[in-house]
Amino acid sequence: MERPTTAASSNRKLIDLENELKNEKKCSKKLLDEVDALKKEIHKQNFSSFTQNTSEVSVSDGRLPLVPGVREITLDDLQFGE
């Protein structure tokens, strides 16, 4: 015959579940932080693939170096509506 559940055992189960939830939230936060760090690293790598070194980026005229297969669009190429 099964023993009836006592208040103490129910409280213990509740505490265990709350602790397990806290641990899962910590793990989830760590994983989300890792994903953000990886996204930033990929962004840096993608940008650096356009430039082999920092001297190729002109800060004074705000231009990136020419990228093969990518056409530069000037303001004259654009049409703005209302």
N, C-alpha and C positions, 0 to 999 in steps of 0.2 A: 504494500500500500504506500502511496506517495505521501510524503510529509507536507503539511500545509505551509504555504509561504508566510514567513514572518515579516513584520515591519523592518526588522534589522537586516534581513537578507535582501528585501526589496530596496532598502536604502543603499546597501552595499553594491547591488547591481546598478543602481542609478549613478552612484559615484564612479563606478568602473566605466560605465558608458560615457559619462561626462569627460573623464580623463582620456578615454579613447578618442572622443571627438576633438578635444584640445590637441592631441598628438597629430591627428589627421589634418587639422587646420594648419599646424606648424609645417607639416610636410608639404601641404598644398602651397603655402606661402613661399617655402623654399623653392619649389618647382616653378612657381610663377616668376620669382626673382631670377631664376636661371634662364627661363624663356626670355625675359626682358633683356638680360645680359647678352644672350645669344643673338637676339634681334639687333641690338646695338652693334655687336661685332660684325654681323652680316652687313649692316648698313655701312660701317667703316670700310669693310672689304670691297663692297660695291663701289663706293666712292673712290677708293684707292685704285680700283681697276681702271678708272678714267684717267688717273694721273700716276705716272711712274715715280714722280717725286714732287715735292711741294713747289718747286720753282716753276712747274708747268701751270700753276694756277695764278692768274693775274688778279690780285686784289684791287689794283687801281682801276681797272676797267670792268671788273666783275665777271670775267669770262673764264670758262673752263677750256682746256685744250680741245682741239678738234678730235672727234671720235669717229672712226671709220664707220660709214653706214648711217650716221645720224646727221640730219640737216639742221643747221641753225635757222631759227625763225626770228626775223626782225619785227619790230613794231609795225613797220609798213606792210608786212605780210598779214597782219591781223585786222579784222573788222569788228568793231564794237557796236552793239545796238543800244537802244535806250536803257 
